[in-house]
Amino acid sequence: MFTDPRSWVVSADMERLVAEFEKFQAKIKTAEAKFGGVGEMQDQLAQLEVAATSPDRSIRVTAAAGGTVTGIQLTPEAMRQSAPALAAAIMSTLRAAVAESARRQAAIVDETVGSAFGVTISDQVENAQVMGTVTQEPPSQREERRPLSSDDDEPGEDTIFRQPRY
C-alpha cells in the first residue's frame, strides 16, 4: 500500500509548525524567567535611598529612585557660608545624590532585565551623565514662556478673550 505524497507535505509542514511552536514556547519561558523578578525589582527601587555629603561634610542630601530628593541636612558650619556659596554647595551635593541614585536605579534594572532589550540602562545613564543631560529638563516638560507686556491684564488680539467686532 502506497501513501499519498501530499500527506508527506502536510507531515513536513506539521513538523515545521511544531518546531516553530516549541521555539516560541522556549522564548516565552526565557521571558518569564527574565521578567519574573520585576516585582522584586520594584521593591528594591521603592527602598532605594542614596546619600551624598559635601566635601566639607556640612551638607547631606538624600535621594530616592527617580532622583526624588528626600532630605537636605545642613550643619551649623554650612549656615556660616555666604548665601551664594551655600546655594552652590547644596546644588553640587544635590546633583551628586541624584546622579548616584540614577546609577543605582539603573544597576537594579539591569540586574533584573539584563540586556533583554539590547541596551544596558547603566551605560545609557553613564553616557547621559557624561554628556551633562541628566540634570536638564526634557524639552517636552519645558514651558514656553513669553515676556510679560504692560497690558497682560487686558485681553489682547492674541488671546481667546478678544471681543468680536460687529
N, C-alpha and C positions, 0 to 999 in steps of 0.2 A: 504494500500500500504506500502510495506516494503522498507527501504533504504538499499542500498548495504553496508555491513560492511567495505569494502575497503574505502568508502567515509569518514568514521569516522577517519580512519588512516590519510588520506590526510588532513582532517579538523584539527586533533590534531597536525599534523606536521606544518600546516599553522599557527596555533595559536602559536606554539613554535617559529617559524621563526619571526612572528610579534613581539612577546615578546622580542626576541633577538635583533631585529632591533630597537625597542624602547629603549632598554638598550644602544645600540650603539649610537643612537641619543642623549641620555642623556649625555653620556661620551663626545661626540663632543661638546655639549653645555657647559659642565663643562670646557673643554679645551679652548674653545673660550673665556669664561669668565676669566679663569686663565691667558691666554696669550694675552688678549685684551689690557692689559696695557704695552705691550712691547715697543710700540712707546714712551709712556711717560717715561718708564724706560730709554730708550736710550737718551732722552732729559735730564733727571736727571744726567745720567752718563757723558754726554757731558759738563754739567755745574759744575760737581764736582770739587772742589778745596779745598785742606786742607793745613793748615799752621802749622808748628812746630817751636818752638823757643827754643834755647839753654837755659840751666838753668840760665846762667848769662845774658840772653836776648841780647847777642851781635851778634847772628846768627839767621836768619829766612829763612826757606826753605819752598817753596810751591810745592805741588804735585797734579796732576790731576788723573783721573781714569787710571787704568793700571799701576800706580806707576810712571808715567811720571813726572819728575822734571820740574817745570815750572819757578822756580825762586830761586835764592840764594841772600840774602842780608846780608852784613857784616857792622857792625858799626865800627867806629874808634877804639873802645875798642877791637874788635875782631882782628884787624890788629896789635895790640900791643903784641899779643901772639906769642910764638915761632912757627915756621913753623910746627913742629910735633904736638904741642898742637892744633893749628888752624885746621890742617887736621883732627885730631881725633874729634874735636868738630863739624866740618862740617859734617863728616861722621855719627856721632851719631845723629845729628839733621836731616840729610837727611833720615836716616833709620826710625826715628820716624815719619816723614811726610809720607813716602811711606807706612809704616805699617798702619797708620791711614787711608790713602787713600784706602788701600785694605780692611780694616774693613768696611768703609763706603760704598764702592762699593758693598761688599758682602751683606750689610744690604739692599741696594736698590734692588739688585737682589732677595733677599729673600722676600722682601715685595711684589714684583711683581709676582714671580714664586711660592713662598712658598715652600712647600715640594712636588711639583709635580713630582720630580724625586726621591723622597725617601731620599734625603740628604739636609742638610741645609748648604748653602755656607758659612755663617758666622762661623759655627762650624768648617768647614774644614780650613778656613783661620786662625782661632784662634789656631787650632791644629798645623798647619804648622808654625805659628809664635812661638809657644811654643817650637816646635822641632827645630827651627832655620833653617828651609828650605826655608823661603821666600826670603832671600837675596842671596841665592846661585843660580848660573846659572844652568839651566836644563842641564843634561848630553848631550841631543841632540843638544844643542847650543854651547857646548864647542868645541874649535878647538883642534885637535890633533897637538901638536907642538913637533917637533923633534929638538934636539940640532943642532945648526949650526956647520958645519965642515969647515975646512980651504979651501976645494975645492968646496964649494957650488956654486961658479960662473961657474964651469965647469960641463958639463953633466957627470954623473957617470953611473955605471951599473944599478942603481936602478931608473933611470929616463926614460922617454919616448924618450929622445933625444939621447940615446945611438946609436952609429954608428953600423950598421950591419957589421959583419965580413964575408968576402968572401973567 
